[in-house]
């Protein structure tokens, strides 16, 4: 059997194969732990691929689409029909897994997006927990209201025992189940897509400025925000040398869209005050307001 590699063999100048590079000359910027990333990803969705062990043909992985809610520890709660194949499989063998993946923007590489596989044991929800399970499932899946009281349906919980996280090329690990249970979803999860769209559509020049001054890439010609969280944000920077992933941290944690806007304004001011690392032929930045008009309030 071939030895398992520890990283991708990536051509020079391409992003992937490693975590994003960071602020030039300083400590690595803070970022979510893999346990936090997993909790955020799983909490941001309500549907995944549930795999059980088939009874017939015996032992084969059987995949199905399943909706879920979450309990306080991030364990998925399913509401399944006794007629369903995955339910019958779980009755015979409770071992199962749930794969949850990030949405993939149009034209993007799906393998560069994050995904989490939760492995554990399925068990029926006790009568004393049924009311809470019902509320959690309905909150995540309001369209289920019309069948939530069907008599042939039952609540199952996946008690998570192991977790595999893949955050894109070269960013992956096994995550401790206890750390996952104790982690909290990122408070910007519900606003992240709007923040990214706003920055890429309206403040692309500011992102190039960040890359020229803060991450040691003075020849940057384009920068595209790809992720944002309470600790900072990530960009794909493009230059004559190729493409690379970079990350910048916020001076303080941001839990609302308005706080992100203020942090971006401060970063622009700092970049304009810093020594210009790019060639003198690069255009001089315009005033801050050109880069950062007021960002819509994006509180959850």
C-alpha positions in Angstrom: 0.0 0.0 0.0 1.3 3.4 -1.0 2.3 5.7 1.9 -0.2 8.4 2.7 1.1 11.8 1.6 1.0 14.8 4.0 0.4 17.5 1.4 -0.4 18.2 -2.3 2.3 18.5 -4.9 1.3 21.9 -6.3 2.9 23.8 -9.2 4.7 27.0 -8.1 2.4 30.0 -8.0 -0.9 28.0 -7.5 -3.0 28.3 -4.4 -3.8 25.1 -2.5 -1.6 22.5 -0.9 -1.1 24.6 2.2 -2.8 27.0 4.5 -3.1 30.6 3.4 0.0 32.7 3.9 -0.2 35.5 6.4 0.6 39.1 7.4 4.1 39.8 6.3 6.7 40.2 9.1 4.2 39.6 11.9 2.7 36.7 13.8 0.2 34.5 12.1 -3.3 36.1 12.2 -5.9 34.3 14.4 -8.2 32.0 12.8 -10.9 29.5 13.8 -9.9 26.1 15.1 -10.9 23.2 13.0 -13.5 22.3 15.7 -15.0 25.8 15.3 -15.0 25.5 11.5 -16.8 22.2 11.8 -19.5 23.6 14.1 -20.0 26.6 11.9 -20.3 24.5 8.7 -22.7 22.0 10.2 -24.8 24.7 11.9 -25.0 26.7 8.6 -26.8 23.8 6.8 -29.8 21.6 7.4 -29.2 18.9 4.9 -26.5 16.4 4.2 -25.6 12.9 2.9 -26.4 10.3 5.6 -24.6 7.0 5.1 -25.8 3.8 6.9 -24.7 0.2 6.5 -27.1 -1.6 4.1 -28.9 -4.7 5.3 -29.3 -5.9 1.7 -26.8 -6.2 0.1 -25.2 -6.5 3.6 -22.4 -4.3 4.7 -22.3 -1.8 1.8 -22.4 1.9 2.6 -25.9 3.3 1.7 -26.1 7.0 1.1 -29.3 9.1 1.3 -30.2 12.8 1.6 -31.3 13.7 5.1 -32.5 16.9 6.7 -31.4 17.6 10.3 -31.4 19.9 13.2 -28.8 20.1 15.9 -28.8 19.6 19.7 -26.7 21.8 22.0 -23.6 19.7 21.4 -23.8 19.8 17.6 -25.2 16.3 17.3 -27.6 16.0 14.3 -31.2 15.2 14.9 -33.1 13.4 12.1 -36.8 12.9 11.6 -37.2 9.7 9.5 -39.9 7.4 8.3 -39.9 3.8 9.5 -40.4 2.9 5.8 -37.1 4.5 4.8 -34.2 2.3 3.9 -31.7 4.3 6.1 -34.0 3.8 9.1 -34.2 0.1 8.6 -30.4 0.0 8.3 -30.0 2.0 11.5 -32.3 -0.4 13.4 -30.0 -3.3 12.4 -26.7 -1.5 12.7 -26.6 2.0 14.3 -23.2 3.0 12.9 -23.5 5.9 10.5 -22.0 9.1 9.1 -23.2 12.5 7.9 -21.4 14.5 5.2 -22.1 18.2 5.1 -20.5 20.5 2.5 -20.3 24.2 2.0 -22.3 25.7 -0.9 -20.1 26.1 -4.0 -20.3 29.4 -5.9 -20.9 29.3 -9.6 -17.8 28.5 -11.5 -15.8 27.6 -8.3 -13.9 24.4 -7.7 -16.1 22.3 -5.4 -13.0 20.5 -4.0 -11.8 23.9 -2.7 -14.9 24.3 -0.5 -15.1 22.9 3.1 -16.8 19.7 4.1 -17.3 17.8 7.4 -18.0 14.1 7.9 -19.5 13.3 11.3 -19.2 9.7 12.3 -21.1 8.1 15.2 -24.0 6.0 16.4 -27.7 6.5 15.7 -30.1 6.2 18.5 -33.8 7.0 18.9 -34.6 10.2 20.9 -36.3 9.4 24.2 -39.8 10.6 24.9 -38.4 13.1 27.5 -36.3 14.7 24.7 -38.8 14.5 22.0 -40.3 18.0 22.4 -36.9 19.6 22.3 -35.9 17.5 19.3 -39.1 18.5 17.5 -38.5 22.2 18.1 -34.8 22.0 16.9 -35.8 20.0 13.8 -38.6 22.4 12.9 -36.4 25.4 13.5 -33.9 24.1 10.9 -36.5 22.7 8.6 -39.8 24.7 8.7 -41.1 23.0 5.6 -41.4 19.8 7.6 -44.3 21.2 9.6 -46.8 19.4 7.4 -45.5 15.9 8.3 -43.9 16.5 11.8 -46.8 14.7 13.5 -47.0 11.7 11.1 -47.2 8.5 13.1 -44.7 6.5 11.1 -41.9 9.0 11.7 -39.4 8.9 14.5 -36.5 11.1 15.8 -33.0 9.8 15.7 -29.9 11.4 17.0 -26.4 10.8 15.7 -24.1 10.8 18.7 -20.9 12.1 17.1 -17.8 10.1 18.0 -15.3 11.1 15.3 -15.0 14.0 12.8 -13.1 14.5 9.6 -12.7 18.1 8.4 -11.5 19.1 4.9 -11.3 22.8 4.4 -10.1 22.7 0.8 -6.8 21.6 -0.7 -4.2 20.8 2.0 -6.4 21.9 5.0 -7.7 18.8 6.7 -7.6 17.0 10.0 -9.4 14.6 12.4 -11.2 16.8 14.9 -11.7 15.8 18.6 -15.4 15.1 19.2 -15.3 16.9 22.6 -13.7 20.0 21.1 -16.4 20.0 18.4 -19.2 19.7 21.1 -17.8 22.6 23.0 -17.1 24.9 20.0 -19.6 27.6 19.0 -20.7 28.4 15.4 -19.1 31.6 14.1 -21.3 34.6 14.7 -20.7 35.9 11.2 -21.8 32.7 9.5 -25.2 34.1 8.5 -23.7 37.3 7.2 -20.5 36.0 5.6 -21.9 35.5 2.1 -23.2 39.1 2.0 -20.0 40.5 3.3 -17.9 38.6 0.7 -20.2 39.7 -2.1 -20.1 43.3 -0.9 -16.3 43.4 -0.6 -15.7 41.8 -4.0 -18.2 43.9 -5.8 -17.6 47.3 -4.2 -14.2 47.3 -2.6 -11.9 45.1 -4.8 -9.2 47.9 -4.9 -9.0 47.9 -1.1 -8.3 44.2 -1.1 -5.4 44.7 -3.6 -4.1 47.4 -1.2 -4.2 45.0 1.7 -2.1 42.5 -0.3 0.4 45.0 -1.5 1.1 46.3 2.0 0.3 43.6 4.5 1.1 40.2 3.0 4.3 40.9 1.1 2.8 40.8 -2.4 3.6 44.3 -3.8 2.9 43.1 -7.4 -0.7 42.1 -6.6 -3.1 43.0 -9.4 -6.3 41.4 -8.1 -7.6 40.1 -4.8 -10.8 38.2 -4.2 -12.2 37.6 -0.7 -13.0 33.9 -0.3 -13.9 33.7 3.4 -14.6 35.8 6.5 -15.1 34.9 10.2 -14.9 36.6 13.5 -11.1 36.5 13.5 -10.3 37.8 10.0 -10.7 37.0 6.3 -9.1 35.2 3.5 -8.4 36.2 -0.1 -7.1 34.7 -3.3 -4.4 37.1 -4.6 -3.4 37.3 -8.2 -0.1 38.6 -9.5 2.2 38.0 -12.4 3.7 35.1 -10.4 0.4 33.3 -10.2 -2.4 32.9 -7.6 -2.0 32.3 -3.8 -4.3 32.2 -0.8 -3.6 34.8 2.0 -5.2 35.6 5.3 -5.5 38.8 7.4 -6.7 39.1 10.9 -8.9 41.7 12.6 -7.4 43.7 15.4 -10.4 42.5 17.5 -13.0 39.9 17.0 -15.9 41.0 14.9 -19.4 39.5 15.6 -21.5 41.8 13.4 -21.4 43.2 9.9 -21.0 46.7 11.2 -17.9 45.7 13.2 -16.4 44.1 10.0 -17.0 47.4 8.2 -15.2 49.4 10.9 -12.3 46.9 10.9 -12.0 47.2 7.1 -11.9 51.0 7.4 -9.1 50.7 9.9 -7.2 48.4 7.7 -7.4 50.8 4.7 -6.1 53.6 6.9 -3.2 51.5 8.1 -2.4 50.4 4.6 -2.3 54.0 3.3 0.0 55.0 6.1 2.3 52.1 5.6 5.4 52.3 3.3 4.4 51.6 -0.3 5.8 48.1 -1.2 4.6 48.2 -4.8 6.5 49.8 -7.7 6.1 53.5 -8.1 4.1 53.0 -11.2 1.1 51.7 -9.3 -1.8 54.1 -8.9 -2.0 56.0 -5.6 -5.1 54.9 -3.6 -8.0 57.3 -3.5 -9.5 58.4 -0.1 -10.9 55.7 2.2 -14.5 56.4 1.3 -13.9 55.1 -2.3 -12.9 51.8 -0.8 -15.4 51.4 2.0 -18.7 53.0 1.6 -21.0 52.1 4.5 -21.5 48.3 4.5 -25.1 47.2 4.9 -25.9 46.2 8.5 -25.6 42.4 8.4 -26.4 41.4 12.0 -28.0 38.0 12.2 
